[in-house]
């Protein structure tokens, strides 16, 4: 039995510093290590696979030497993280990119693109519709990086640059994350903390709507500044930005506190936001001028000089007719409708249970690498060797009578969200009547595009699990608990740290949900507020975890070389946005803890 030690050096500061070495190593090589490319140009940050590898090596050294974790247990923890990451995250993104590639190959994506453009020709409004509202729907159905991949690919298809598309979709994928994949983070948070699920969801719904109002404005300003625009141009579209954010925030507030819809908060809020924004732009208001990409503005100037060209049309010019019929448009959107329906179905607890029990009569039990491998054909599981029930979390991170940490790799191959996305891709291919050659091309292009991201994501998730089972993550978390009166503010940053370490709000909640409740009890703070803040603060760390950035790179960049070198610049760009938005949630938590405690929902009597 490995008992976690949260002060192995006998000095809390030194122990915390050593525990941070793997994360600092990863950050340094991703964003700060100087190197020169083959042309002699100087860059900061090395390619993603090597940066992840150096972080993993540092995590093994820290876990096994100062923290004393057995080497076999450390290897098993890393393998557990990589395997769980493949089934829980990589499988989803692979299937989503497969579906997207199908729509490109069959030409249907061009129709989808035109239908979006004709809602608004203004690029600022396209950012709102795609990155924020549409991305929230995808987050609500499948989560785990899928909205960044799909919405990012859509924006690249519309002409946005890969870097721009990646950054904007990482920024947008914040406020909806707490209810991603049919509310999985909230379900997990309730399970590990022992608090009421609907009450925690309602508490998150009393915090994140403020972010839902802010993020659309943040997105538009960021985009306009990236394109060399002015503050005036950014706020010229404030009516549509307000409608987009307010419609999402209002529905988010009400849906999150209901028994019927709290797990579907993102889906209903995203759909409501898309509908409200589209109707507002169609029938009520539209900007007087059309904001274009920098390249389009240059083309417009050339066209104006020649007095020809569609690029010079103003947004009030209705001569640019939509070239497709309603039937063609609906058919082109069919794959995305199938995706949303499949993800919603796979997210239903009753359907998950049905799939997990589908072959329950086919039972087996054997050993794999000396450890138990058993279960049913539909739900096999492997007790990770040298790890399962052999790691003990200690107070104050866990209760004194806490059970040892389980490490059973459950292969829910039928009920996994990725399987739902893959089924949606298969059904979409059939609906689009793809030829054998198109199936082959879609498969080949997806594999080619995802091979490096899969390697990086696997390493980063393995690193996250290694820090979890060695206890180094808890050492970092305990540093935040010293904040006393300011703890509600830093509770947001504890969740933020968890998402950065694990790449998932769900995993962050599993990691720190119990610690947040214990700390709230010790400091006599409201447990519902503090525990929910772990999730709402955590969502702001989603944009800086290497896994999400690598997913964005895979979706937005065609060139493998560009893909592996883009992680550093993207990380450096979104880092300060992440810090600022996490502080925004922390301030909200402070106000709710000490100024407006009446907004904290009361759990139902037991």
N, C-alpha and C positions, 0 to 999 in steps of 0.2 A: 504493500500500500504506500503510495506517494502522498504525503501530507503537504499541502501547499504552505509555503512559508512566505509571508508578506514583508518580512524584514530580514533577509538572509545575511546582510552585511552588518547588522546591529545598529545601523544608522538609517533612519527613514529617508533622509534626503538622498544618500548614496544608493540605497536600494531602489528608489524611484528612478534615479538617473540611469542605473544599470538596466532596469526594466524597460526603459525607453529606447535603449540602443537599437533594437531591431527596427522600430518605427523610424527613428532618426536616420538610420542607414538607408531604409527604403526611400524616405523623403529626399535625402541628399542625392542619391543616384538617379532618382526620377527627375528632380528639378534643379539641382545645383551643381552637380559634378561637371567641370568644364571638359570639353573634348572637341576635336576637329574632324570634320567629315572628309570624304575622299577628295574634295575640292579645296581643302585647307580652311574652310570657313569655321569659325568658332561658334560652338553651341553650348548651352547648359542642359545637363541631363543626358543620360545614355539611353540606349534602346530599352524598351520595356522588359523584355525577357531577362536581360542581364541585371537590370535594376531589381527586379523581383527576386532573382537568384541570390544576389548579395544580401537582400533583406532576410531571405530564408536561412542562409548560412549564419547570419548574425543571431537569428532567433534560436537556432539549434545551440550555438555556443552559449548564449545567455541562459537558456533553459536548463542545459545539462551541467554547466560548470557552477556559476554562483548559486543558482536556484536548486541544483541537485536533482533534477528530474532524470530518471533512468533513461538511457539512450533508446532502449527498445520502446519505451512508452512515448518518447518524443517522436520517433519515426512513425509509430502507430497513429499518434495525434495528427501529424502532418498528412498521412495517407487518408485518415478519416475526413479531414477537411477537404482534400482534393476530390475524394469520391462523392462526398455530400454535395460539393459545389457542382460537380458534373450533373448530377441528377436534379438538383434544386435550382440551378441557375444556368449553367452552360446549355443544358438540354432545351430550356425555354428560348434562349437567344438563338441557338442554332435553328430551331424550328421556325421562329419568327423571321429570321433572315431568309430561310428557305421559301417561306410564303411570299415575302417581299420580292425576292428574285423571280419567282413565278410571274408576278404581275408585271415586272419589267420585261421579261422575255416575251410574254404574250401581248405586250403593247397596251395592256389595260391600265398600267400606271400612268400613261400619258393622258388618258381620259380622266383619271382621278386628279391628276395635276391640273388639268384645265378646269375641272369643276371647282377646285379650291380657288384658283386664280380668279374665276368669275364671281365668286362671293365678294372678293375685293382685289383690285389690282395693286393696292397699296401694300408694300412689303412689310410695313409695321404691323398691319392688321393680320397679315398672313402668319407672322410670328405668333400672335396671340391665338389664332384659331388652331394652328398646328402644334406648336410646342407646349402651349398651356392647356387648352381645352381638350383637343384630341389626345394629347399625351396623357392627360388625367384619366381619360376613359381606358386607355391601354394599361395604365398603371393599376387601375381598379380591377381589371380583369386578370392580368397576368403578373405584373410587377417585375421585380428582380432584374431591372435593366432593360426590359423589353420596350418601354416607351421611348427611352433614349435611342434605342436601335431603330425602331420603326419610324418615329417622328423625325429623327435625324436623317434617315435615308430619304424620307419624303421631302424634306427641306433641301437636301442636296439636289434631288431631282427637279426641284423648282428653281434652281439656279443659285441658291445660297452657297457660300464656300464651305468646304468640309470643316475647317476650323470654326467658323462662325456657327454652323449647324450644331457641332458638338457642344460648344460652350453654351449656346442658348438653350438647348434641350437639357443639359445638366442643370442649369439654373431653374428651368421650369419644373423639373422633376423634384420638387421639394414639398410644397403644401399637400399634395395628394398622397405622399408615400406612406403615411401612417395607416391608411386603409388599403394599401396595395394588395394585389392577389386575393381579392374578396376578404379583406380585413385580417389577413394573416398576422401582421404585427400586433394588432389589438388582441386577437385571440391568444397569441403567445404571451403577451404581457399579463393578461388576466391569469393565465395558467401558472406562470412562475411567481407572481406576486400574491396570488390568492384573493385578489380583489374582484369585484363584480365587473364583468366584461362590458355591459352596456354603459355603466357609470364611467368607466375609463374612456370609452369611446366618446361619450358626451363631454367629458372634460377636455379631451383632445379637440372636440368640436367647439369648445369655448376659447380655444387658443389659436388654432390654425386658420380660422376665417380671417383674422387680422393679416396673416401672411398671404392668404389668398387674395386679399385686396391689394397688398403691396407688391407682390411678385409680378403681376402683369405690367405695372408701371416700371418696375425694375428691369424687366425684360426689354421693353420698348426703348428705354433710355440706353441700356447697354448696347442694343442693336444699332441704334441711331449713331451713337458715339463711335462704334466700330466702323461705321460707314462714312465717318467724317461729317456727320450732320450736327445740328445745333440743338440746344435745349428747347428752343422754340419749336423745332420740327418734332422733337420727341413728345412734347405736350400738346401738339396740335391735334392729336388723336385721343385726347383724354376722355371724351364721351364714350367712345367704343371701349377704351381700356377699362373704364369704370364699369360699364355694363358687363364686360367679360369677367372681371374679378368679382364684382358684387353679386352677380347671378350665381357664380360658383360658390362664393362665401355663404350666401343666404341658404342655399340648398345644403351645403356642407354642415352648417350650424344645426338645421332642423333634422336632417337625415341621420346624423351621427348619434342622436339621442333616442332614436326609435328602436323598438325591438325588431321590427320587420326589416328595416333598411340600413341599420348601422354598419353592417359588413359590406354593403353595396354603396357606401357613401360616395366614393370616387366616381362610380359609373353614373349614378343619377345626377351628381353635381356636374360632371363633365358634359353629359348629354344636354342638360339644362343650359349650361353655359354656351355650348355650340349653337343651340337653337336660338337662344336669346340674342347672342351677338350677331348671328346671320340675319335674323329678322330685323334687328335694329339697323344693320348696315343696308339692308335691302329696302326698307320702307320708311325709315325715320331720318337717318343721318349718314353722311359720308363726307370724308375730308375734301376740302376744295382743291387741294393739289395732291398729286400722287407721288409718294416717296419711293424712289427706285434704288436699286443697288448701285454702287459706285460704277461698275462696268456698264450698267444700263444707262446711267446718266451720261457717260462718255459717248455711248452709242446714240443717245437721243440728241446730243449736241452735234454729232456728225450728221445725223439725219436731218436736223433742223437746218444745218448749213446747206444741205442738198435739197431741202424742202420736200423730202420723201421719207417714207418708213414708218412703220407702226410704232416704233420706239418713241416717237415724239408725241403720241396721243395723250391728251390729258384724261384724268379719271372720269371727267364728265362726258367724254366722247363715247357714245354708245354704238359706234360703227363696227367695233370689234365684236362680231357676233359669235355666240357660243356654237362650236362646230358639231356638237353631238346631240343626239336625241335623248329624251328622258330614259328610254329603254336601254340605250347604250351606257348611259351614266350609271343606272342602277346595276347593270350587269358588271361594270367595272368595279363598283364598290362591293359587290357580292363577297369576295374573299375576306374583306375587312368585317363585314357583317357576320360571316361564318366564324371568324376569329373571336369576335366579341361574344357570340352565342356559345361557342365551345368553351371559352375561358369561364364564362358565367356558370355553365353547367358543371365544369370540373371543379369550380370553387364551392359548389353546394356540399355541405357536410354529408347529407344523405347520399348523394351520388358518389362521393369519395368512399363512404363506407360500403356502398354496393360494389364498387370496383375492387376494393381491398378484400372483400369476401367472395369475389366471383369464383375463385378456385380454392375455396377454403377446405374442400375435402381432400385436395391433393397435398398432403402434409409430408414433410421430410425432415431429417435431422442427421447432420454429419459434422465433420470438422474441416476447417480450412486454416492452414498455418498454425495448427494446434489449438484453435479456438472454435467455439460452437457456431455452426452455420445451419440455421433451421428456420422453420416457418411453413408457409403455404406457397403454392405456385404463384399466387397473386400478390403475396406479401412476405417474401423471404427476408431474413435479417442475419447480419453477421456481427457477433460480439468481437469488437476490435481487440486483437491480441495485445497483451501487456498494458491494456488501457481500460477496458470495460470494468466498471466498479472497482478500479484500482487507484483512483485519484480522489482525495478527500479535500473538499473546500473547508476552510476553517473560519471561525468567527473573526472579525465582524462581517465578513463577506457572506457567510451562511450561518444559519442557526446552529447552536451547539449539537443538536441531535440530527443534523442534516445527513441524508443518505450519501454514500459515495457517488461520484459523477458517473452516470451511465454513458457508454460509448458504443451503442449498437447501431450499425449502419443498416437502416431499414430501406429496402429496395422497393419502394412503392411505385414500380414501373408503370402500372396502369393508372393510378390516381394522381401521379405527378402532374403539375401544371404544364410542364413541357410536353407531356403526352397529349394533353388537350390541344395545345398549339400545333403539334405535329399532325394530329387528326384533322384540325382545321386546314392545314396546308394540303393534306392529301385530298380532302373534300373539295378544296378550292381548285386544285389541279384538275380534278374530274369535271367540276362545273365549268372550268375554262376550256375544257376539251383539249388539253395539251397533248402533243404528239410524243412519241417515244424519244425523239431527238431533243425535244424541249425539256422533258423530264431529266434526261441525262445532263443537259447543259445546266439546268437549275441546280442539280446535285453537285456537279463539278465546281461551279462558280461559288456556291455556298461553302463547300469544304475548303477551297483555295482561300477564300476571304477570311475564314474563321480559324485557320490552323494556329496562327500566332496568338490571337486573343485567347483561344482555349488554353494554350500553354501558360500564358500570363495569369489568367483568372484562376487556373488550378493551383499555381504557386502561391498567389496572394491568399486564397481561401485556406490553403494548407497552413500558411503562416498564421492566419487568424485563429485557427483551431489550436495550433501549437501554443500561442500566447494564452489562450483560454485555459488549456489543461495544465500548463506549467504554472499558472497563477500570476504571470507578469502583467496581464491585463488588469487583474484585481489590484495590484500594487499601484498602477496608474490611476485606477478609479478611486482608490482610497485617498489619494492626494486631494481630490476634489471635496471629500467629505470634511475637510478641515476648515471649510469656509464659514461655519457658524451661521450668523444672521444672513449672510449672502448666499446660503446654500441653494435656495430656489433658483437663483441666477445660474449657479454652477451645475445644478442638476441638468440643465439643458446641455451644458458642455460635456457632461458625463455621457449622456446619450449620443451626442455628437462624436465623442471619442469612440464609443462602441461601434457606431456605423463606419467610421473611418477604419477601425481595426478589422471589422468582419465583412464590410461591404453590404450590410443588410440591416434595415431597421428591425426586422424580425429577430435576427441574431443578436443585435444590440439589446433588445428587450429581454431575450433569454439570458444574456450575459449579466446585465446590471439591474433587471427588474426587481429582484429580491433585495439587492444591496440598497436600492433607492428606498424601498419600504422600510428596511431596518434603520437607515439613516434618518428618515422622516420621523420614526418613532422616537429615536434618541434625541432629536432636536425639537420634538413636540410640534412638528409641522403636519399639515394635512396630507395624509398618505395618498389620497386620490390625486391631488394636485402634483405631488412630487413624482409619483410613479408615472403618471401620464406625460409629464414633462420629459421623461427619459425618451419617450417616443417622438414627441413633437420637436424636441431639440435635436434628436437624432436625425430627423429628415433633412436637416440642413448640412449634415455631414455626407449625405449621399453623393453630392456632386464632386467630392474630393477623394472618394475611395478609388483605388487603382482599378478595381474590377469594373466599376461603372464607366470610368474614363476609357478603359480598353474596349468596352462594348461600344461606346460612342465612336472610337477610332475605327473599329471594325465596320460599323455601319456607314460612316461618312467618308472614309478614304478608300480609294480603289487600289492604290499602290501599297504593297506590303512594306516597302521601305518607309514611306511617309507614315504609315500606320504605326510602326514601332517607334518612330522618333517624335510623334505628335503628343505623346502622353505628357512629357515634361512641360512644353509650352501651354497645353490646356490646363494642367494642374496649377501652374503658376498664375494663370488668368483667373481661375475660379476660386483659388484659395481665399482671397480676401473677401469675396462675395460670401463664401461659406462662413467665415469668422463673423462677419457683420450680421448675417441673417440668424445665426445661432444666438448672438447677443440680443437680437430683437425678441426672440422667444424667451430668453432669460429675463429680459425686462418685463415682459408680459407675466411671466411666472411670479416675479417679485411683486408686481402690482396686485395680482390675484391672491398672493399669500398674505399681504399686509394691508392693502388699501381696499380691495374689492373682494373679500372672502365670500360674499354672498353669491358669486357666480360659480362657485365650486359645487357641482351636483352632489346630492346626498345619496349614498347607496341604499337600495331597498332593504328593509329589515330581513334578517335571516330567519 
